[in-house]
Amino acid sequence: MAAGPPVTISIEATCENQVQEVALDGTEAYLQPLSMSENLAKLAQKIDFNRSDSEGEEAQAQAQAPAQGGEEWAQRQQNSDDDDAMLKFQPSLWPWDTVRNNLRSTLTEMCVLYDVLNVLKEKKYMTLDPVSQESPPSKQGLQLCGKKKSLAGAAQILLKGAERLNKSVSENQEHKHQRDFNSELLRLRQHWKLRKVGDKILGDLSYRSAGSLFPHHGTFEVIKNTDLDLDKKIPDDYCPLDIMIPSDLEGSAYIKVSIQKQTHDIGDLGTVNLFRRHSLKTNTGTAHWQSKLEVAQNVLLCKEIFAQLSREAVQIKSQIPHIVVKNQIISQPFPGLQLSISLCHFVNDKKASKLCGEKQRPDDHLYVLEHNLHQLMREFHKQTLSSSVMPHPATAPFGLKRMRLAGPQAYDKGEISALQQNEGLLEKIIKQAKHIFLRRRTARTIDSLANRIEDPQIQAHWSNINDVYESSVKVLITSQGYEQICKSIQLQLNIGIEQIKVVHRDGRVITLSHQEQELQDFLLSQMSQHQVHAVQQLAKVMGWHLLSFSNHVGLGPVESIGNASAITVASPNGEYSISVRNGPESGCKVVVQFPRSQCKDLPKSDVMQDSKWNHLRGPYKEVLWSKMEGRNFVYKMELLMAALAPCP
């Protein structure tokens, strides 16, 4: 075998597990082999990081010294080129040498970085003092010229940017104004029904899709607006789309409903002022065609309402026939009153503005009834739309047993006709007008009594939740300062269409008609009875005894309004008695009965000789009630009872 350079051969032990323990029975317990990470940690523990590079070089030289003899003998056997190549191949002394060197250099750099950061952060290691230098001579002229030049350049840049912004804004505004016809047509189609007939675009204003049966076609035409001068500036309200509305739907209209006193001459009917309401202002931000179509559709709806009311006024058979003259419908809900329903439609705004400037009387238009008319018409449309019979199947299963009883239990002709009777718009609006008028008259009657009569006081509490045909008000009759003890009169007035039902505190129900005088007389009689009830309650509080009480006195003058009430009370010791008679018209009369012993002007009687008859009370003496001190009737009565009561 040819001689060669020495080669380092690694010799490792066999991969057998070391014996950890041998038991008494001869079994051996082996140690588990190390994993790769544990083996790496074991090898890393053998690294000596404190050993310098020079010591490593000396150890390497000493390890290579015994091999010098073999190298010299090999150099003599080979050529010089082979010797140089073999000399360059020097295996590393230690495989972890490079790792140690890199970690050592990294540690050195980190220590240097830490020292530098400490020097910069902590002022105790190093401080820097500024070095004073002589300032060079200032050149203010040159500096000023430089600043001017810099400012001029900046201003030029800002001006160019402002010009670009103005140009872009103006272009955007022009694009907004120059809306094309197709985009406006698309917006119009989103709100209104359109169809193309030949070369025309037609729209529909009617309520036929909602159930209307009005024969008016309600068609408008969409055209392109060509009244634009390209040489002039485009106006802000320019729209490339325009509409043509039928002439009978131009302008604005509304339904006027009012209740007035009946006039003797009906020759001027239909000449009401049609121009009292100003034209509606269009909302900003809405298209011109949108507001125009809405106003035209409102005119169409008002015409449909008036046509329906006129048709019903002619067909309905009432005791007092309804009158339809020109643009007015006259009805008589109550004697002496008339309900006027007028269609007010105007086209010329100039004429309307002139007539609006003239002297006008107070507006008597009932806006609530106008709103209710629109609501009733929409309900009529809904009923018409829902009354259409949907298709039914040709076959059906057998019905229930009660269906076979329809023969003997079927409706007769009267019941069927009663089910088919439906009230029209005119009948409903007349009922609502009657209720509104009766409610207003009731409120006016209560207010007039409250202003005219100060004692007792009358209060009205109206309910916020009412119906279109019925309202309620609670009436309290009290005396000032004695509300807690004098609250026996509490009335509930249910105002209907043609009558008023009064519910008392004890549950009694009285029905009054629509006459104002009847309600006024009833309230006056209740106020008269309140005074007598107040005396009764006051007597209980002050310890007086009740001798007699009557709401309807049969003696004395007859009252034209209701009946007079009377009460008699006696003092606690029985010596004095007070009798009160109060009537709605005659007013109040108070008499006091004194003891017989205090009456010196009494004639001696031959019949009553015994002294025990002297304890009887003598004749009555009337009290001048108008000269009594006190703010009201109950307060005066309290003073009178206190004066006649015995001292404790």
C-alpha positions as CSV (number, residue, x, y, z in Angstrom):
1,M,0.0,0.0,0.0
2,A,1.4,3.3,-1.0
3,A,2.4,5.7,1.8
4,G,0.2,8.8,2.0
5,P,-0.5,11.7,4.4
6,P,-2.0,10.9,7.7
7,V,-5.8,10.8,7.8
8,T,-7.8,11.5,10.9
9,I,-10.3,8.7,11.5
10,S,-13.2,9.2,13.9
11,I,-14.0,6.1,16.0
12,E,-17.3,6.0,17.8
13,A,-18.7,3.5,20.3
14,T,-21.4,1.1,19.3
15,C,-24.9,2.3,19.6
16,E,-25.6,0.3,22.7
17,N,-27.4,1.7,25.6
18,Q,-25.5,2.1,28.8
19,V,-26.5,-0.1,31.7
20,Q,-27.9,2.0,34.5
21,E,-28.7,-0.7,37.1
22,V,-28.6,-4.5,37.4
23,A,-31.3,-5.9,39.6
24,L,-30.8,-8.9,42.0
25,D,-32.6,-11.1,39.6
26,G,-30.2,-10.3,36.8
27,T,-32.4,-7.9,34.8
28,E,-30.6,-4.8,33.5
29,A,-32.0,-1.2,33.3
30,Y,-30.7,0.8,30.4
31,L,-30.3,4.5,30.0
32,Q,-32.4,6.0,27.2
33,P,-30.3,7.5,24.3
34,L,-30.1,11.3,24.1
35,S,-32.2,13.2,21.7
36,M,-30.7,15.5,19.1
37,S,-31.4,18.6,21.2
38,E,-30.0,17.1,24.4
39,N,-26.9,15.9,22.5
40,L,-26.4,19.5,21.1
41,A,-26.7,20.9,24.6
42,K,-24.2,18.4,25.9
43,L,-21.7,19.3,23.2
44,A,-22.2,23.1,23.8
45,Q,-21.3,22.6,27.5
46,K,-17.8,21.4,26.4
47,I,-17.0,24.8,24.7
48,D,-14.5,26.9,26.6
49,F,-15.4,30.5,25.8
50,N,-12.6,31.9,28.0
51,R,-9.9,30.4,25.8
52,S,-8.2,32.9,23.5
53,D,-7.4,32.4,19.8
54,S,-3.6,32.3,20.5
55,E,-3.9,29.4,22.8
56,G,-5.9,27.5,20.2
57,E,-3.2,28.2,17.6
58,E,-0.5,26.9,19.9
59,A,-2.5,23.7,20.7
60,Q,-3.0,23.2,17.0
61,A,0.7,23.6,16.3
62,Q,1.6,21.1,19.0
63,A,-0.9,18.6,17.6
64,Q,0.8,18.9,14.2
65,A,4.3,18.6,15.4
66,P,4.5,14.7,15.4
67,A,3.3,14.6,11.9
68,Q,6.2,16.7,10.4
69,G,8.4,13.6,9.8
70,G,5.8,11.9,7.8
71,E,5.2,15.0,5.7
72,E,8.9,15.4,4.9
73,W,9.2,11.8,3.8
74,A,6.0,12.3,1.6
75,Q,7.4,15.5,0.0
76,R,10.4,13.5,-1.2
77,Q,8.1,11.0,-2.9
78,Q,5.8,13.5,-4.7
79,N,6.2,16.4,-6.9
80,S,6.3,20.0,-5.7
81,D,2.8,20.7,-7.0
82,D,1.3,17.9,-5.1
83,D,3.2,19.0,-1.9
84,D,1.7,22.5,-2.2
85,A,-1.8,21.2,-2.5
86,M,-1.4,18.9,0.5
87,L,0.0,21.7,2.6
88,K,-3.1,23.8,2.0
89,F,-5.4,21.1,3.3
90,Q,-5.3,21.6,7.1
91,P,-8.4,20.3,8.9
92,S,-9.8,22.4,11.8
93,L,-8.6,21.5,15.2
94,W,-12.1,22.0,16.7
95,P,-15.5,21.9,14.9
96,W,-17.1,24.5,17.2
97,D,-14.3,27.0,16.7
98,T,-16.1,29.3,14.3
99,V,-19.2,29.4,16.4
100,R,-17.2,30.4,19.4
101,N,-15.4,33.1,17.5
102,N,-18.6,34.6,16.1
103,L,-20.3,34.6,19.5
104,R,-17.2,36.3,21.0
105,S,-17.2,39.0,18.3
106,T,-20.9,39.6,18.8
107,L,-20.5,40.0,22.5
108,T,-17.7,42.5,22.0
109,E,-19.9,44.6,19.6
110,M,-22.9,44.5,22.0
111,C,-20.6,45.7,24.9
112,V,-19.4,48.5,22.8
113,L,-23.0,49.5,21.8
114,Y,-24.0,49.4,25.5
115,D,-21.1,51.7,26.4
116,V,-21.9,54.1,23.6
117,L,-25.6,54.3,24.7
118,N,-24.6,54.9,28.3
119,V,-22.3,57.7,27.3
120,L,-25.0,59.4,25.2
121,K,-27.7,58.9,27.9
122,E,-25.9,59.6,31.1
123,K,-24.3,63.1,31.4
124,K,-21.8,61.9,34.0
125,Y,-19.5,60.2,31.4
126,M,-19.2,63.0,28.8
127,T,-20.6,66.5,28.3
128,L,-20.4,68.7,25.2
129,D,-19.9,72.4,25.6
130,P,-20.7,74.7,22.6
131,V,-17.7,76.5,21.1
132,S,-18.2,80.1,20.6
133,Q,-17.4,81.3,17.1
134,E,-17.4,84.7,15.7
135,S,-20.5,85.3,13.5
136,P,-19.7,86.2,10.0
137,P,-20.8,89.6,8.8
138,S,-24.5,89.5,7.9
139,K,-25.7,90.3,4.5
140,Q,-29.3,91.5,5.0
141,G,-29.8,92.6,1.4
142,L,-28.9,89.3,0.0
143,Q,-31.1,87.5,2.6
144,L,-34.1,89.8,1.8
145,C,-33.7,89.2,-1.9
146,G,-33.5,85.4,-1.3
147,K,-36.6,85.4,0.8
148,K,-38.5,87.5,-1.8
149,K,-37.6,85.1,-4.5
150,S,-38.6,82.1,-2.4
151,L,-42.0,83.7,-1.5
152,A,-42.6,84.6,-5.1
153,G,-42.0,81.0,-6.2
154,A,-44.3,79.7,-3.4
155,A,-47.0,82.3,-4.4
156,Q,-46.8,81.3,-8.0
157,I,-47.3,77.6,-7.1
158,L,-50.3,78.5,-4.9
159,L,-51.9,80.6,-7.7
160,K,-51.5,77.8,-10.2
161,G,-53.2,75.4,-7.8
162,A,-56.0,77.8,-7.1
163,E,-56.6,78.3,-10.9
164,R,-56.8,74.6,-11.4
165,L,-59.3,74.2,-8.5
166,N,-61.5,77.0,-9.8
167,K,-61.5,75.5,-13.2
168,S,-62.4,72.0,-11.9
169,V,-65.2,73.5,-9.8
170,S,-66.7,75.4,-12.7
171,E,-66.5,72.3,-14.9
172,N,-68.3,70.3,-12.3
173,Q,-71.0,72.9,-12.0
174,E,-71.5,73.0,-15.7
175,H,-71.8,69.3,-15.8
176,K,-74.5,69.5,-13.1
177,H,-76.4,72.1,-15.0
178,Q,-76.1,70.2,-18.2
179,R,-78.3,67.3,-17.2
180,D,-79.2,65.2,-20.2
181,F,-82.7,64.3,-21.1
182,N,-82.3,60.6,-20.5
183,S,-81.2,60.9,-16.9
184,E,-84.1,63.1,-16.1
185,L,-86.5,60.7,-17.9
186,L,-85.1,57.9,-15.7
187,R,-85.8,59.9,-12.6
188,L,-89.3,60.7,-13.8
189,R,-89.9,57.0,-14.5
190,Q,-88.9,56.1,-10.9
191,H,-91.9,58.2,-9.5
192,W,-94.6,58.1,-12.2
193,K,-96.0,55.6,-14.6
194,L,-94.9,56.2,-18.2
195,R,-95.6,54.5,-21.5
196,K,-94.6,55.1,-25.1
197,V,-97.3,55.6,-27.7
198,G,-95.8,56.1,-31.1
199,D,-93.2,58.8,-30.9
200,K,-94.6,60.3,-27.7
201,I,-94.0,59.5,-24.0
202,L,-97.2,59.7,-22.0
203,G,-97.6,59.5,-18.2
204,D,-100.6,58.8,-15.9
205,L,-101.8,61.1,-13.1
206,S,-104.9,59.2,-12.1
207,Y,-105.6,57.0,-9.2
208,R,-106.9,54.1,-11.3
209,S,-104.2,51.8,-10.0
210,A,-105.3,52.6,-6.4
211,G,-109.0,51.8,-7.1
212,S,-110.3,55.1,-8.5
213,L,-113.3,55.0,-10.9
214,F,-113.1,58.6,-12.0
215,P,-113.5,58.8,-15.8
216,H,-110.8,61.5,-16.3
217,H,-107.9,60.1,-18.2
218,G,-105.2,62.1,-16.3
219,T,-102.6,61.8,-19.0
220,F,-99.6,64.1,-19.3
221,E,-96.9,64.3,-22.1
222,V,-93.2,64.3,-21.6
223,I,-91.3,66.6,-24.0
224,K,-87.7,67.8,-24.4
225,N,-87.0,71.3,-23.3
226,T,-85.4,73.2,-26.2
227,D,-85.8,76.7,-24.9
228,L,-82.1,77.1,-24.0
229,D,-79.8,79.7,-25.5
230,L,-76.3,78.3,-25.8
231,D,-74.8,81.8,-26.0
232,K,-76.1,82.8,-22.6
233,K,-75.3,81.4,-19.2
234,I,-77.3,78.3,-18.2
235,P,-79.8,79.2,-15.4
236,D,-79.7,77.3,-12.2
237,D,-83.2,75.9,-12.5
238,Y,-82.7,74.7,-16.0
239,C,-84.1,71.2,-16.7
240,P,-83.8,69.4,-20.1
241,L,-87.2,67.7,-19.5
242,D,-90.6,69.4,-19.5
243,I,-94.2,68.1,-19.2
244,M,-97.5,69.1,-20.7
245,I,-100.5,68.9,-18.4
246,P,-104.1,69.0,-19.6
247,S,-105.6,72.5,-19.3
248,D,-108.3,71.4,-16.9
249,L,-105.6,70.2,-14.4
250,E,-103.5,73.4,-14.4
251,G,-103.2,75.6,-11.4
252,S,-104.1,74.5,-7.9
253,A,-107.3,73.4,-6.1
254,Y,-108.6,72.5,-2.7
255,I,-111.9,71.5,-1.1
256,K,-113.4,74.2,1.2
257,V,-115.7,72.9,3.9
258,S,-117.5,75.5,6.1
259,I,-120.5,75.7,8.4
260,Q,-122.4,79.0,8.2
261,K,-125.8,80.5,9.1
262,Q,-128.4,79.8,6.6
263,T,-129.1,82.5,4.1
264,H,-132.5,83.4,2.8
265,D,-131.3,84.1,-0.8
266,I,-129.5,81.3,-2.6
267,G,-128.9,83.4,-5.7
268,D,-125.3,84.0,-4.9
269,L,-124.4,80.4,-4.2
270,G,-121.3,79.3,-6.0
271,T,-119.7,82.7,-6.0
272,V,-117.4,82.1,-3.0
273,N,-114.0,83.5,-3.1
274,L,-111.9,80.9,-4.7
275,F,-108.6,82.6,-4.2
276,R,-108.2,82.8,-0.4
277,R,-105.5,80.2,-0.2
278,H,-102.1,81.1,-1.5
279,S,-100.3,78.8,-4.0
280,L,-98.1,76.2,-2.5
281,K,-94.4,76.9,-2.5
282,T,-92.2,74.2,-4.0
283,N,-89.6,72.6,-1.8
284,T,-86.0,73.4,-2.6
285,G,-84.1,70.5,-4.0
286,T,-87.1,69.0,-5.8
287,A,-87.4,68.8,-9.6
288,H,-89.6,71.3,-11.4
289,W,-91.6,68.6,-13.0
290,Q,-92.1,66.8,-9.7
291,S,-93.9,69.7,-7.9
292,K,-95.9,70.4,-11.1
293,L,-97.2,66.8,-11.3
294,E,-98.0,66.7,-7.6
295,V,-100.1,69.9,-7.9
296,A,-101.9,68.5,-11.0
297,Q,-102.6,65.2,-9.3
298,N,-104.1,67.1,-6.3
299,V,-106.4,69.0,-8.7
300,L,-107.5,65.7,-10.1
301,L,-108.2,64.2,-6.7
302,C,-110.2,67.3,-5.6
303,K,-112.3,67.1,-8.8
304,E,-112.9,63.4,-8.1
305,I,-114.0,64.1,-4.5
306,F,-116.4,66.9,-5.6
307,A,-117.8,64.8,-8.4
308,Q,-118.5,61.9,-6.0
309,L,-120.1,64.3,-3.5
310,S,-122.3,65.9,-6.2
311,R,-123.4,62.4,-7.4
312,E,-124.4,61.4,-3.9
313,A,-126.1,64.7,-3.2
314,V,-128.4,64.1,-6.2
315,Q,-129.0,60.4,-5.4
316,I,-129.6,60.6,-1.6
317,K,-133.2,61.1,-0.6
318,S,-133.3,63.2,2.6
319,Q,-136.0,65.3,4.3
320,I,-134.2,68.5,3.3
321,P,-132.8,68.0,-0.2
322,H,-129.2,68.8,-0.8
323,I,-128.5,71.7,-3.3
324,V,-125.7,71.5,-5.9
325,V,-125.1,74.9,-7.6
326,K,-122.0,75.5,-9.7
327,N,-119.0,74.6,-7.6
328,Q,-120.9,74.3,-4.3
329,I,-122.9,71.7,-2.4
330,I,-125.3,73.0,0.2
331,S,-126.7,70.8,3.0
332,Q,-128.6,71.7,6.2
333,P,-127.3,69.6,9.1
334,F,-129.3,71.6,11.7
335,P,-132.1,74.1,11.5
336,G,-130.7,77.5,10.7
337,L,-127.3,76.2,9.7
338,Q,-125.9,75.1,6.3
339,L,-122.9,73.0,5.4
340,S,-121.1,74.3,2.4
341,I,-118.6,72.2,0.4
342,S,-116.9,74.1,-2.4
343,L,-114.4,73.2,-5.1
344,C,-111.9,76.1,-5.2
345,H,-109.7,75.9,-8.4
346,F,-107.7,78.8,-9.7
347,V,-105.2,79.0,-12.5
348,N,-104.1,82.7,-12.8
349,D,-101.7,83.5,-10.0
350,K,-101.9,87.2,-10.7
351,K,-105.6,87.3,-10.2
352,A,-105.3,85.3,-7.1
353,S,-102.7,87.7,-5.7
354,K,-104.9,90.7,-6.4
355,L,-107.9,89.1,-4.7
356,C,-105.9,88.0,-1.7
357,G,-104.8,91.6,-1.2
358,E,-108.4,92.7,-0.8
359,K,-110.1,92.9,2.6
360,Q,-111.3,89.4,3.7
361,R,-113.4,88.2,6.5
362,P,-112.1,85.7,9.0
363,D,-111.5,82.3,7.5
364,D,-114.2,79.8,8.3
365,H,-112.7,76.9,6.5
366,L,-112.7,73.6,8.4
367,Y,-109.3,72.0,7.6
368,V,-110.2,68.9,9.6
369,L,-113.1,68.1,7.4
370,E,-111.0,68.7,4.2
371,H,-108.4,66.3,5.5
372,N,-111.1,63.8,6.4
373,L,-112.6,64.0,2.9
374,H,-109.2,63.0,1.4
375,Q,-109.0,60.1,3.9
376,L,-112.5,58.9,3.1
377,M,-111.7,59.0,-0.7
378,R,-108.6,56.9,-0.2
379,E,-110.6,54.4,1.9
380,F,-113.2,54.4,-0.9
381,H,-110.4,53.6,-3.4
382,K,-109.2,50.8,-1.2
383,Q,-112.7,49.3,-0.8
384,T,-113.2,49.4,-4.6
385,L,-109.8,47.7,-5.1
386,S,-110.5,45.0,-2.6
387,S,-114.1,44.3,-3.7
388,S,-113.0,42.6,-6.9
389,V,-113.7,38.9,-6.7
390,M,-110.6,36.7,-7.2
391,P,-110.8,33.5,-9.3
392,H,-112.1,30.5,-7.5
393,P,-111.5,26.8,-8.2
394,A,-114.0,24.9,-10.2
395,T,-114.4,22.2,-7.6
396,A,-114.5,22.4,-3.8
397,P,-114.8,19.9,-0.9
398,F,-118.1,19.4,0.9
399,G,-118.8,22.0,3.5
400,L,-119.4,21.6,7.2
401,K,-122.7,20.5,8.7
402,R,-123.8,24.0,9.6
403,M,-123.4,25.0,5.9
404,R,-126.4,22.7,5.2
405,L,-128.5,24.6,7.7
406,A,-128.3,27.7,5.5
407,G,-131.9,27.1,4.2
408,P,-133.9,27.5,7.5
409,Q,-131.3,29.9,9.0
410,A,-130.7,32.1,5.9
411,Y,-131.0,35.9,5.9
412,D,-134.2,37.4,4.7
413,K,-134.5,40.3,2.3
414,G,-134.5,42.9,5.0
415,E,-131.3,41.6,6.6
416,I,-129.6,41.3,3.3
417,S,-130.5,44.9,2.3
418,A,-129.3,46.1,5.7
419,L,-126.0,44.5,5.1
420,Q,-125.7,46.1,1.7
421,Q,-126.3,49.6,2.9
422,N,-123.1,51.6,2.8
423,E,-122.7,55.2,3.7
424,G,-121.3,57.5,1.1
425,L,-118.8,60.3,1.4
426,L,-121.5,62.9,1.7
427,E,-123.3,61.2,4.5
428,K,-120.1,60.6,6.5
429,I,-118.9,64.1,6.1
430,I,-122.3,65.5,7.1
431,K,-122.2,63.4,10.3
432,Q,-118.6,64.6,11.1
433,A,-119.7,68.2,10.4
434,K,-122.7,67.8,12.8
435,H,-120.4,66.4,15.5
436,I,-117.8,69.2,15.1
437,F,-120.5,71.9,15.2
438,L,-122.2,70.3,18.3
439,R,-118.8,70.1,20.0
440,R,-118.0,73.7,19.3
441,R,-121.4,74.8,20.5
442,T,-121.0,72.9,23.7
443,A,-117.6,74.4,24.3
444,R,-118.9,77.9,23.6
445,T,-121.9,77.3,26.0
446,I,-119.6,76.2,28.9
447,D,-117.2,79.0,28.3
448,S,-119.9,81.6,28.3
449,L,-121.4,80.3,31.6
450,A,-117.9,80.3,33.1
451,N,-117.4,83.9,32.1
452,R,-120.8,85.1,33.2
453,I,-121.2,83.3,36.5
454,E,-118.4,83.6,39.0
455,D,-120.0,81.6,41.9
456,P,-120.1,78.7,41.6
457,Q,-117.2,77.9,39.3
458,I,-117.6,75.6,36.3
459,Q,-114.6,73.7,34.9
460,A,-114.4,71.6,31.7
461,H,-111.8,68.9,31.1
462,W,-111.8,67.8,27.5
463,S,-110.5,64.3,26.5
464,N,-107.6,64.2,24.2
465,I,-108.7,60.8,22.7
466,N,-111.9,61.3,20.7
467,D,-113.6,59.8,17.7
468,V,-114.8,61.4,14.5
469,Y,-118.4,60.9,15.7
470,E,-118.1,61.2,19.5
471,S,-116.2,63.4,22.0
472,S,-116.3,63.6,25.8
473,V,-115.9,66.3,28.3
474,K,-115.9,66.2,32.1
475,V,-117.7,69.2,33.8
476,L,-116.9,70.0,37.4
477,I,-119.0,72.5,39.5
478,T,-117.1,73.8,42.5
479,S,-116.8,76.7,45.0
480,Q,-113.6,78.5,45.4
481,G,-111.8,77.5,48.6
482,Y,-114.1,74.5,49.2
483,E,-113.2,72.1,46.4
484,Q,-112.6,69.2,48.8
485,I,-116.0,69.3,50.6
486,C,-118.1,70.6,47.7
487,K,-117.6,68.3,44.8
488,S,-120.9,66.5,44.5
489,I,-121.7,67.8,41.0
490,Q,-119.5,65.9,38.5
491,L,-120.9,65.5,35.0
492,Q,-119.7,63.5,32.0
493,L,-120.9,64.9,28.7
494,N,-120.7,62.5,25.7
495,I,-121.2,64.6,22.6
496,G,-122.5,62.6,19.6
497,I,-123.8,63.6,16.2
498,E,-127.2,65.0,17.0
499,Q,-127.5,64.7,20.8
500,I,-125.6,65.0,24.1
501,K,-125.7,62.3,26.8
502,V,-125.1,63.5,30.3
503,V,-123.9,60.9,32.8
504,H,-124.2,61.9,36.5
505,R,-122.0,60.8,39.3
506,D,-124.6,58.3,40.5
507,G,-125.0,56.8,37.1
508,R,-128.1,58.5,35.9
509,V,-128.1,59.3,32.1
510,I,-129.9,62.3,30.6
511,T,-130.2,62.8,26.9
512,L,-130.1,66.4,25.5
513,S,-130.8,67.5,22.0
514,H,-128.6,69.7,19.8
515,Q,-130.3,72.9,21.0
516,E,-127.9,75.2,22.8
517,Q,-130.6,76.6,25.2
518,E,-131.4,73.1,26.5
519,L,-127.7,72.5,27.5
520,Q,-127.5,76.0,29.0
521,D,-130.7,75.5,31.1
522,F,-129.4,72.1,32.3
523,L,-126.1,73.5,33.5
524,L,-127.8,76.4,35.2
525,S,-130.1,74.0,37.2
526,Q,-127.0,71.9,38.1
527,M,-125.2,75.0,39.4
528,S,-128.3,75.9,41.4
529,Q,-128.4,72.5,43.0
530,H,-124.7,72.7,43.7
531,Q,-125.3,75.6,46.2
532,V,-127.8,73.5,48.2
533,H,-125.5,70.5,48.2
534,A,-122.7,72.7,49.4
535,V,-124.8,73.8,52.4
536,Q,-125.5,70.2,53.2
537,Q,-121.8,69.3,53.2
538,L,-120.9,72.4,55.2
539,A,-123.5,71.5,57.8
540,K,-121.9,68.1,58.3
541,V,-118.5,69.6,58.8
542,M,-119.7,72.2,61.3
543,G,-121.9,69.9,63.3
544,W,-125.3,71.2,62.3
545,H,-128.3,68.8,61.9
546,L,-130.0,68.2,58.6
547,L,-133.8,68.7,59.0
548,S,-135.0,68.5,55.4
549,F,-133.6,68.5,51.9
550,S,-135.2,68.5,48.4
551,N,-133.9,69.0,44.9
552,H,-137.3,69.7,43.5
553,V,-139.4,72.1,45.7
554,G,-143.1,72.2,45.0
555,L,-143.8,75.4,46.9
556,G,-143.1,79.0,46.0
557,P,-142.7,80.6,42.6
558,V,-142.4,78.3,39.6
559,E,-139.0,78.4,37.9
560,S,-139.0,78.6,34.1
561,I,-135.7,76.7,34.0
562,G,-135.7,73.5,36.0
563,N,-136.8,73.4,39.6
564,A,-135.7,75.1,42.8
565,S,-133.9,73.3,45.6
566,A,-134.2,73.8,49.4
567,I,-132.6,72.6,52.6
568,T,-133.2,73.2,56.3
569,V,-130.5,72.7,58.9
570,A,-130.6,73.2,62.7
571,S,-127.8,74.3,65.1
572,P,-126.1,71.8,67.3
573,N,-128.2,72.9,70.4
574,G,-131.4,73.1,68.3
575,E,-132.1,76.8,69.1
576,Y,-131.5,78.1,65.6
577,S,-132.4,76.8,62.2
578,I,-131.5,78.0,58.7
579,S,-133.5,77.4,55.6
580,V,-132.1,78.0,52.1
581,R,-134.0,78.0,48.8
582,N,-132.1,78.4,45.6
583,G,-133.5,78.5,42.1
584,P,-131.9,78.9,38.6
585,E,-133.8,82.1,37.9
586,S,-135.1,83.4,41.3
587,G,-131.7,83.1,43.0
588,C,-130.9,82.4,46.6
589,K,-133.1,83.1,49.6
590,V,-131.9,82.5,53.2
591,V,-134.1,82.7,56.3
592,V,-133.2,82.1,60.0
593,Q,-135.5,80.9,62.7
594,F,-134.7,82.3,66.2
595,P,-135.8,81.0,69.6
596,R,-139.1,82.2,70.9
597,S,-137.5,83.6,74.0
598,Q,-135.5,86.1,71.9
599,C,-138.6,87.4,70.1
600,K,-140.0,90.3,72.2
601,D,-142.5,91.5,69.7
602,L,-144.5,88.2,69.7
603,P,-148.1,88.6,70.9
604,K,-149.1,86.5,73.9
605,S,-151.2,83.5,73.1
606,D,-154.1,82.3,75.3
607,V,-153.6,78.8,74.1
608,M,-149.9,78.3,75.1
609,Q,-149.9,79.2,78.8
610,D,-147.2,76.8,80.0
611,S,-143.6,78.0,80.1
612,K,-142.3,74.9,78.3
613,W,-143.7,76.3,75.0
614,N,-141.2,79.1,75.2
615,H,-138.4,76.8,74.1
616,L,-140.0,76.5,70.7
617,R,-138.5,78.5,67.8
618,G,-140.2,81.6,66.7
619,P,-140.9,82.9,63.2
620,Y,-138.4,83.1,60.3
621,K,-136.5,86.2,59.4
622,E,-134.9,86.7,56.0
623,V,-131.2,87.5,55.7
624,L,-130.1,90.3,53.5
625,W,-127.7,88.0,51.6
626,S,-126.3,90.7,49.3
627,K,-125.0,92.6,52.4
628,M,-123.3,89.6,53.9
629,E,-119.5,89.6,53.9
630,G,-117.7,86.9,52.0
631,R,-116.2,86.1,48.6
632,N,-118.8,83.4,47.7
633,F,-122.0,81.7,48.8
634,V,-120.4,78.9,50.8
635,Y,-118.1,81.3,52.7
636,K,-121.0,83.5,53.7
637,M,-122.9,80.5,54.9
638,E,-120.0,79.4,57.0
639,L,-119.9,82.8,58.7
640,L,-123.6,82.6,59.3
641,M,-123.4,79.2,60.9
642,A,-120.4,80.2,63.0
643,A,-122.3,83.3,64.3
644,L,-125.4,81.2,65.3
645,A,-123.5,78.3,66.8
646,P,-123.2,78.3,70.6
647,C,-119.8,79.0,72.1
648,P,-118.1,76.0,73.6
